[in-house]
Amino acid sequence: MASYLQIENISKSYGPKVLFQHIGFNINEGDKVALIAPNGTGKTSLLKILAGKDASDSGGKVLFLKDIRIAFLEQEYTYDPEKGIFAQIMDASAQWTRDLDPEHLWQYELRVNQLLTQFGLPDPDKPMKDLSGGEVKRVALTQMLASEADFYIMDEPTNHLDIDAIEFLESHLKHSRCTLFMVTHDRYFLDRVCNTVMEMDRGNIYIYKGDYMNFLQKRQERIDNYNAETEKVRNVFRRELEWMHASPCARTGKAKYRKQAFWELKERAEDSYVSKQVDLSETQAKGTYLGNKVINCRDVSFWWENKCYLSHFSYNFQRYERIGIVGRNAAGKTTFLNLITGGWKPELGGSMEGVVELGESLRIGYYHQAGMQFKPGQTVLETVNDTHLLGRFLFTHDMLNNPVERLSGGERRRLYLLTILMQQPNFLILDEPTNDLDIVTLDILEEYLLEFKGSLVIVSHDRHFLDRLVDHLFVFCGDGVVKDFVGNYTEYRTFIKDYEAARKKADEKPSTPQPAVKEKTPAKRKLSWKEQQELKTLEQRLPELEAEKATLEASLSSGALDADKLQQASTRYGALLQELDAAEMRWLELSEV
């Protein structure tokens, strides 16, 4: 395989803080590499140097294979808020598309429209200013993937994406022949896309072929070997220390280099490897009582302008339950959290009906997706006036007077998490807690939450995080519909896939029963006659929708549609996906009865 990228002797520092120094590595054609390092150690800085957005302090070399096309996905996508989606992508791509002939330009435009549809953005004229954060991320990904570059450099590609978008991106990259270098905290995404893990640790680069579990095993072996070697060095050091303490006469004639080597040996002997990890042990809620009444919701609905975000929702939250919330971007998940915690007020806009009652012993800790609010110039120590706890969250003494705005995204998230856990809540809400946190911190946070003595509600697109922590899911289906599924996310996806397979089989043989689906959700009551008729209609309608979906996908991929027909097909495809999702969830609801 050809060498696509060679790195030699690059360094980066900010003031006295050294991020990395004199590092080098090589990436070959076809490699799909995930870069792992703690927050604040320079992952984003390294990617910017590779993409030509920043420079190495020590000179060095960044050499790409000649004539390969490189696409760079930054964490924050720069755009014109007044432009429509399609116009934004075309203008941002003009640097390389302006040299395309009409045929290749038309093919690029076709790929853009296809990807927008597959990412659930069927309206190419929608203004960028009206998009959610997840939708903006999908625009950025569309621009990158449509380029069909040889080498993708990606900084946290799954941040702010809903799970459907993550799974599409995962499938696209997995089957692509591209070369890839990315930073990600999504462990499932890493395992299914990448074939190599690169670790940046203590100024060095380590390469591990294989998946994340292999990385953990080999990394621990490396650390154990290093510490074993340190013990051997200490034995040598003790002998040399005796020699240094000997009388000057005993050292007469000894080589000068031995004295110099002694100090080098001393430094190595004192360097045992201890991984710095966030310590959450002292933030555990100790003895915080939570009564039987937690949060009771009765027939709660919410509209914003003409859109319904929650429709007739009733549920009594229980002590110690663990709920995961999933759904597409802009489905109303964060709005729901604000409603159940009393964060919505009439003056904020929108219209609410129903009743939300909070228990008297309830102490809510709410980790907002938007992150921590702080004043300009506010320091780490002014935010959390506890040096001991700050140290346990890896904020060293020389960081205490740093302004919060100068911290990396992951460091700000870590500081924000500390401010929430210090409140010792008994009802903990985490809205996208995995964004910007490094994988090691996520592992430790998961272990803490498994022992958390209280109720837990998590909004997340991190499938691994949900699988480890939740007992059941609130699935936001759109139009205010929320369904309760008992099980974690992988069990939910397996159930949906089993249902789809059974439905296709039933379509081939209409008289064939579907025992697997029926056994999954035993009947609790008999369906009314009206519900029976609705269920029959859905079982007839769903195969028709699937057939139309397959036809549209074939048309969109054919390259034979003109611009008008392509626009019509893309618009219909987006509407069809929403109709199909709603029909599937209604079928699921009726089948559970």
N, C-alpha and C positions, 0 to 999 in steps of 0.2 A: 504494500500500500504506500502511496505517496505521502510524504510529510506535508500536511497542510499548514502547520503552524510550528515555528521554533521560537522559544523564549530563552533569552540568555541575560542573566545579571540585571534584573530589574528590581527597583526598590521604591518604596513610598513611605513618607512620613508626614505627619501634620504637627508642626511644632516639635515638642520633645517626644511625641508618641510615634514610635516606629511601628508601622503596620506590617511590612514585610521587607526583607533586605537580601539582595543578591540572589533572587530565586530564578530557576529556569526549569523548563519542561518542554515536552514535544507532544503534539496531537496529530495523529495520522488520519488519512482519509477513511471515513466510515466510523470513526470513534464517536461515541456518544457519552460525554463525560459530565458527571455531576460534581461540582466543587462544594466541599463541606469545610466549614471553619466557624468558630464562635463569632457571635455578633461583635462588630467593632474591630475585627482584625483585618479588614480590607478587601472583602470579597467584591463589593461593588467597585471599589477603586481599581482593583486588578482588571475587572471586565472593561472598565472605561479606558484603561491603558491599551488593552488589546484592540478595542474598537476605535482607537485614535482620538478618543474624547479627552484624554489626559496624557501626561508624560511621566516617564520614570524619573526619579530623582538621581539615579546613578547612571543615566544613559542606558546602556544595555541594548539589546536587540529584540525587536518584535517582527518576525519575518513570516509572512504568509506566502503560500505558493502563488506564483505569478498567474494572473488572469482568472483567479477564482472570485466569485461574487460573495460578499459578506453582508449579512443582515444582522442588525443589532437591536434587541428589544430591551429598552431601559425600563426601570420600575415605574417611572412617571412619563407618560406619553404627552408630548407637546403638540397642541392643536389650536386651530382657530375656532372659537366657540360659535361663530356665526355661519360657518360652512356646514353643508350637509355631509353625511358620512362618506358617500362616494367621492364627492369633490375634495374632501379632506385627504382621502387616501391617494387620489390621483395627483393632487398638488404636492403632497409629501414625497411621492415617488418620482416626481418629474426629473430629478437629477439623473436617473438612469433610463427612464421610459422615453425621454424626449428623443433618444437616438434609435428607437424601435421603428421598423417599417409598419405600415398600416395593418398588415396581417398579424404581426406579433403583438402590436398594441391592442388589437381587438381581442386576441387570446388572453392577454393580461387582464383586460377589463372583464372578460368572461370569468376568469378565475376569481377576481375580486367579488363579483356578484354571487358566484357559487359559494365561496367561503362565508360571505355575509349571511347567506341563507342558512348554511350549516351551523353557523354560530348563533342563529336565532335573531338576526337583524335584517328582516326582509324589506324594510323601508330605507332605501339608500339615500333618500332626500331628507331624512330626519336630521335636524340641526344637532351639532355636537353638544351644544349647551344644554340640550334636553336629555342627555344620556346619563345613566348612573355610572358609578365608578367601574362596575363590572362590564358594562357595555362599552365604555371607552377602552378597557383592556382588550375586548374582543375586536375592536376596530384596529388597535395596534397590532394584534396578532394576525388579523386578515392582511394588513399591509405587508407584514413580514413573510407570511407563508405564500402569498400570491407572487412574491418575487422569485420563488423557487431558487433561492440562493444555494450555493454550495456549502456554506458554513454559516450556521446560526449561532449567535452569541446571545444568551437570554438570561436576564436577571429577574428571578422569581416570576416565571411565566404564569403560574396558577393563582397568584395573589388576586383576590377580588372576583375570581371566576366562580360561577355556580358549578355544581357537580356535572351537569350535562355538558357544559362547555369544556370542563377539564377532561372528561372522558373522550370527547371528540378530538381535542388537541393531543391527548395521549395516543389515541389510535392513529392519528395522522403522522405524528413523529415516529411512532414505533414502526410503521410500514414505509417511512420515507428513507431514501438512500443518502440523506444529508449527513454532514458531519455537524456535531453539536457540542457546545460547551455552555453549561448553564449552572446557575445557582438556584437551588430549590430546597424547600423544607418539607415538601410533600413526599412521604416515604413510599406510598403506593406508586405515585407518578415516577419517582426515581427508579424503582425496581422494574417497572414495565417499559420504560423508555431507554434507560442508560445501560451501557455495558461496562462502564468504568467509573470508579469513585476516586476523586482526587482530594486529598486532605492537605490543607495548609495549616501547619502547626509549628509554633515556636520558630518561625522564620524559615522552615523547610517545607518541601513538597514531597508527599508520599502518594504513590499510585497503587490502587487495588483493583484488579480485574474482578468483575462479578457484581453481586447485588449488595444491598445495604447490610444485610446480616453477615455476609462474608467480610465486609469492611469492618464491622464491629469486632468480629473474631480476630482478624489479622491485625487490627490496630492494637487490641489488647495484648496480642503476642509480641508486637513490637515494643510496647511499653514495658512488658515483663522482662524482655531480653535486655532492654536498656537499663532497667533497675538492677538486674542481675550483674550486668557489666559494671555498674556503678559500685556494687559491693566488692567486686574484685579490685577495682581501682582504689577503694578505701583501704584494703589490706596493704596494697603497695604504698599508699600514702602514709600509713602508720610507720612503715619501715623507714621511709624517707624523712619523716618527721623526727624519728630518733636520730638519724644522721645529722639533721640540721641542728638538733639540740646538743650534739656532741661538742666537746671542747674544740676551740680553733685548731689546736695541734692535731687532733684526730682528723680534721678536715683538710689539713695541709696537703697540697698537691692534687686535691680533687678537682675535676673538670668544672669550669665556670658554668658550662651549659647545664650541669646537673642542678645547680642552684636555681637557674632560670626555669628549668623543667619542673622544679618543685612547686612553684607558684601556679603553673598551668595544671599540674596534677591536683593541687588543692582545690582549684575552681571546679574541676571535673568531679572530684570526690564529694563535693557538697551539692552536686546537682542531681538529686534524685527526682524522678518524674512523678509529679502529682498533678492530675488533671484538675483544673479549676472548674468547679461546677456550682451552679446556683443551689443554695441550701434553703429549702422551704420549711424546714422543721419548726422554726420558731414562729411561723405565721399561721400555724394550724389554729382553727377556732376551738378554743378550749372551754368546754362547758357552756357554750352559748345555747340557751334553751330555745327550742322551736315547738310551739304548741300544735294542737291538732288542726287548727284553722290556719292555713298558709295563705293561699290566694284563691278566692272563689269567683268564677266568671259565669254570669248568667245572661245568655242571649245577647252577646256583645257583637255589635256591627260597627264598621267604620268606613266612611266614604271620604275621598278627597276629590273635589270637583265632581266629575261624573264617573269616577272609577271606584269600585268597591274593593277594599283591601281585606276586610274581615266581615264574614256573613254569619250572623246568628251562632256565635261560638259560645259553647257552654262547657265548662270543665272546672273541677275542684282539684287544685294541685295538692299533692300529698307530701308528707314528711319523708325526706331521704330518697325521693324518686329522682331519676336521672333522665332528662328529656333532651333529645337532639332535635333541632329544627332545620329542615332542609327545604329547598325550593329554588326556583330560578331567580336570577337577579330581578329586583323590583317587584317581587311577588308580595311584599308586605311584611317580611320577617322582622325587620327592625321596628317598623310601625307597631307590630304586635307587642314587642317587648315594652315599648313606651306606654302602650295602653294598659298592660297588666301591672305595670309598676307605678302607675299614677303619673307618669311623665308627660302625658298629653293634657293640654289645657285648651279650652275653647278659643282663646286668643291666638293659638298657634295655627288655627285654620283647620278645615275639615269638619266632619260631623260624626259624632259618636252616639250610639244608642246602647242600652243594656246596662248591666251593673257589674262593677269590679269591687270586691271587698278584700281588704288586706288584713291578715291576722295581727293581733296586738303584739305578739312576740316576734314578729317578722323583722329581720335585719337584712336588708338587701345590699349585696355588693354587685355593682353593675359595671362591667368592663365594656365600655363602648367601642364600637368599631372605629369611630372617628379618632380614637386615641385620647391622650391626656391633654387637658387645657392648662396652659401655663403662661405666665407673663413674660414679655421680652426681657432677657437678661437674668431670669430666675435660675438659680443654680440647683445642682443636684441636692446639696445639703439643705437648701431652703425648701425643697420639695418634700424631702423626708429627713427630718432632723433626728436621725438615729444612725450613727456611724457604724454601729455593730451590725444592724440589719442590712445596711447598704453594702457592707463588706460581704455578707452572706449572699447578696445578689450581684457579686462581682464588680461592685463599684469601689475601686481602690482609692487610697487616700489622696492621690494626686488628681483624681477625677471629681472630688467632692465640690470644688469651686468652679467646675466647668458649667457654663450655661446649658440648659436643657436643649436648646435649639442646635447646639454643636454636637450632640450625641448622634450616633447612627440610628437608623430607624429601629433596629432590634434593641438597642440600648434604651431608647425611649419607651418601647413597649415593655421592656423588663422593669423599668422604673415605675411605669404606670401600673403594672401587675402588682408590684410591691405595695403601692398606695391602696389598692383595693383589698388585698389580703390582710393588711394591717388593721382593717376595720373589723376583722373577725366576723364576717357575715354568716348567717345560717341559711340564706337563700342566695346562691351565687349564679349570676348571669354572665356568660362570656359570649360576646358578639364578635365572631371572627378572631379568636385569640391567637390563632397560629400564624397570622400574617406577620412577617418580619422576624419572628423568633427562629433562632437556629435549632437544628434538629436535637442537639444534646439538651437544650433547655426544654424543648417540647417533651422529651422522654421523662425528664424530671417533673415537669408540670403534670404529666399524665399520672405518674406515681402518686403525687400529692393529691390529685383529685380522686383517685381510687380510694383514698383514706378519708376524704372530706366528710365531716359529720354535719350534713345539711342537705338541702335540696339543690339540685344542679340543673341549669338550663343552658344548653350550648347551641349557638348558631355557628355552623362551620361547614366548609366545603372540603375539609381534610377528612378523607374516608377512614384512614387509620385512626385518627383521633376519635372519631365517632364510634368506630367499632370497639374500641377499648373501654369507652366510658359510659355509653348510654344504654338504657333498658328498652326505651321505645322512642318512636319518632313522631313529631308533628310534621306532616308533609303538606307544604303550601302548594296548592295545585293551580292557583290563579283564580281571579274573580271572587276572592274572599273565601274560597273553599279550603278548609283544613281537615285532613284525615289523620287519624291516629293509627299507627302501625306498631304492633308489639314486636320488638327485635331491634337489632342494630342495622346499620346501613347496608352492609353486605347481604344480610338476610333479606332486607327489603328488595334489593336489586335482584337477588336470586328468585324471590317470589314473583316479581314482575316478569322476569325472563321466562320462568316456568309457565306463567299464565299466557304469555305471548306465544310460546311454543305450543301449549295446549290449544289455544285459539286457532292457530294455523292448522293444527291437526284436525280440529273440529271442522274447519272450513273445507278441508279435503274430504272428510267423512262426516257429514252433518249429524248423523245419528250417534256418533261416538261420544260417550260421556266423558267428563273431565274429572275423574276421581282425585287426581293429585291436588287440584285447586280446591275442590270441595273439602278434602281432608285437612287442608291447611287452615281453613276457617270454619269450624263446625257451627251449624245453625243455632242461633239463640232464640229465634222466634220465626213464625211463618211470615212470608211476604204477603202483603196485601195483593188483591187482584191487580190494582194499578201498578204496583211495583213489579209483579210478575210480567206484566205486559212490557214495562220499561226494560226489564232485564232481557226479554226476548228480542226487543228492538235493538238493544245495544249489541247483543251477540250476532245479530245480522249486520248491523252498521259497522262494527269494528273491522271485519275483514274487508269491507268496501273502502274504508278509510286507508287501511294498510295497502290495498291494491292501488289506490290513487297516489299514495305516497311513493310507492315503488315506480309508478309511471312517471311522476314528476321528477324523481331523482334521475331516472334514465334520460329524460329530456334535458335536464339541466347539465348533465355530464356529456351529452352528445356533441355539443358544439355546433349544432345545426340551427339553433334558434336565432332569429334576428333580435335586435335590441328591444323592440316592443314586446315580443312574445316572451323574451327572457325576463323582462320586468314583471309581466303578468304571472309567469310561472313562479318566480321568486316570491311575489306577494302571496299567491295562493298557497305556496309551500309553508310559509310562516304561519298563516292562518290555520292551515291543516294540522300543523304540529300542536298548536294550542287546542284545537278541537279534539285531536286524538288523545292528548293528555287528559283533558276533562272527561272524555268518554271512558278512558281506561280507569280513572279514579272512581267514577260513578259505578262502573261495573264492579270494581273492587269493593266498594261500600255495600252494594246489594248482595254480593257473593258472601260477605261476612255475616249476613243476617241468617 
